[in-house]
């Protein structure tokens, strides 16, 4: 790896970029990035210029010797990079609207990472990222690719299976759980330990302790919502959660409370709009703030975007890889026998010890028997969907959707798939050769 520490950001015009730059500034002493290069596509150039200029003002205000460059040239961005992060959205928010609204017409959850919407997002995203990986193999073959692009687990698994690039998937959900517990118990996050078991957006917390003392039982009996801003605030079935003996990821509401969540999504569509429309309004406000030439810091309003703590997750990981920190982080990595009911090459979300050579998954102490079937079913769907994404095989795509736990009819799956493929046609050349 080059001694010149260069970070390339794929999707540099994202509203998340100030969050990442803020993290780089705060961690500069241990992770001395010299160059940040923000890459975007021509359609996103106007955002790239606004966000890039804010990033430059943030760096100037910090007084740190970091260069910020903006480019539409993939080769310039990747050449010699030591770390590459992804925060891209193929199809922009318009495609997210399709992901959220088309399934609802068929009585199926409409969500950008879970269910049919997540599959179409994977179809749009995986071929583009594999193309980027091919460029990385030429321009920065030793770089780490840190994938934050959803559906993060599926995208990371595709990269690891179909390229030679070192890649790790990460999500802000685990670090958000630590923040929640830190506030709840009024202790520093460093004193808390959580064990995560499952897949990206399909995990359970099976251990929670503070200074070695277990807090899981009292939390299970406390009736908390364990939710997030971008997921409807419905209460869990407390009896089920207690009987599992584990706290589910808030995305599991789409599985455990499917009927209620569909009703909530339909109501939101009639009133405040889809999540994509809400995010569009938040982004419009953010970019108005970003335009202010006097703004030289990450605005607090960015926390409303739904990706809070992104910079902490991303920069913590780069920090640990760079410094061989041997600390524990929750990441998306190959299974390698950790969950004995899944293939070794399946991407799972578990605690890992982070070394300079990469993350080493830590054996789990507990996997509730009741969740194994759901994990296996969703992973089966994911692996079929990944195969369909790289081949454009509609038959495999139908198999994936028909076997997803949120899709209850093969006939519905077929009609839904046909409409979603047709709507996304311009982003899915493999399906329309």
Helices and strands as residue ranges (DSSP letters): E 6-10, H 17-26, E 35-39, G 42-44, H 45-62, E 67-71, H 74-78, E 83-86, H 92-105, H 116-139, E 144-147, H 152-162, E 166-169, H 173-185, G 189-191, E 192-199, E 202-210, E 213-214, H 216-220, H 238-244, E 247-248, G 250-252, H 253-256, H 258-270, H 275-291, G 300-305, H 310-323, E 328-334, E 347-355, E 358-361, H 369-391, H 394-402, H 410-423, G 425-427, G 429-432
